[in-house]
């Protein structure tokens, strides 16, 4: 079965850092474009970052550009999101998404809370 399992979320102080991971299984991870999304309570889900299948091209949301780095390790079937200089407004559930042609898979999310 297809699985995307996020981890690495938790409580962090403003200005702190976290590295999120998304472990993939049940599909050919290396052929999928991968993305991170986030959703705060009462708000719509928004795109955070995207990385192409070979990791060559990355894109970032303007509000987080310069503070985050998306990467992947295809040998480990794992997607990462390094987040630095975190802000209170970054508090959200962060979701991993896999896309290839007609297939879309979502993880269940990992909660990030930025608070002093």
C-alpha positions in Angstrom: 0.0 0.0 0.0 1.1 3.6 -0.6 2.3 5.4 2.5 3.6 8.8 3.1 4.5 9.3 6.8 5.6 12.7 8.0 7.7 13.2 11.1 9.9 15.8 12.8 7.3 18.2 13.9 7.0 19.5 17.3 7.3 22.6 19.5 10.0 25.2 18.6 10.7 28.7 19.7 10.5 31.6 17.3 13.8 31.8 15.4 14.4 28.1 15.9 14.8 25.3 13.4 13.2 22.0 12.5 13.8 19.3 9.9 10.7 17.5 8.7 10.9 14.2 7.0 8.5 12.3 4.8 9.1 8.5 4.5 7.5 7.1 1.3 6.7 3.5 0.5 4.5 1.5 -1.9 5.3 3.5 -5.0 8.4 4.5 -7.1 9.4 7.5 -5.1 12.2 8.6 -7.4 9.7 9.2 -10.3 7.4 11.6 -8.3 7.5 15.3 -7.9 7.3 15.9 -4.1 5.9 18.9 -2.2 5.3 20.2 1.2 2.0 21.8 2.1 0.8 23.3 5.4 -2.5 24.1 6.9 -3.2 26.1 10.0 -6.5 25.7 11.9 -9.3 27.5 10.1 -7.2 28.2 7.1 -6.8 26.7 3.7 -4.0 24.4 2.8 -1.1 26.2 1.1 1.9 25.1 -0.9 5.2 25.5 0.9 7.8 24.0 -1.4 8.3 21.6 -4.3 11.2 19.5 -5.6 11.4 17.6 -8.9 11.9 13.9 -9.1 15.7 14.1 -9.3 16.0 16.9 -6.9 17.4 19.3 -9.5 14.7 22.0 -9.3 13.1 23.5 -6.2 10.5 26.1 -5.7 9.4 27.9 -2.5 6.5 29.9 -1.2 7.3 33.6 -1.1 6.5 33.8 2.6 9.1 31.2 3.5 11.7 31.7 0.8 15.2 31.9 2.2 14.2 30.2 5.4 13.4 26.7 4.2 15.1 24.1 2.0 13.4 21.2 0.4 15.4 18.1 -0.5 15.1 14.4 -1.1 17.1 11.3 -0.8 15.8 8.9 -3.5 17.9 6.1 -2.1 16.1 6.3 1.2 12.7 7.2 -0.3 12.6 10.2 1.9 11.6 13.9 1.5 12.9 16.6 3.8 12.1 20.1 4.7 14.7 22.1 6.6 13.1 25.1 8.3 15.1 27.8 9.9 14.2 31.2 11.5 10.8 29.9 12.2 8.0 32.4 13.0 4.8 32.0 15.0 2.8 32.2 11.7 4.6 29.1 10.5 2.5 27.1 13.0 0.5 24.5 11.1 0.2 20.9 10.2 2.7 20.1 7.4 1.8 17.6 4.8 3.9 15.6 2.3 2.5 15.2 -1.2 3.6 13.0 -4.1 2.6 13.7 -7.7 3.2 11.9 -10.9 1.1 12.3 -14.0 -2.3 11.1 -12.8 -1.3 9.9 -9.4 -1.5 12.1 -6.2 -0.7 10.9 -2.7 -1.0 12.7 0.6 0.5 12.0 4.0 -1.4 12.5 7.2 0.7 15.5 8.3 3.0 16.4 11.2 2.2 19.3 13.5 4.6 22.2 13.9 4.1 24.7 16.7 6.2 27.8 16.9 5.7 29.5 20.2 7.7 31.1 23.0 
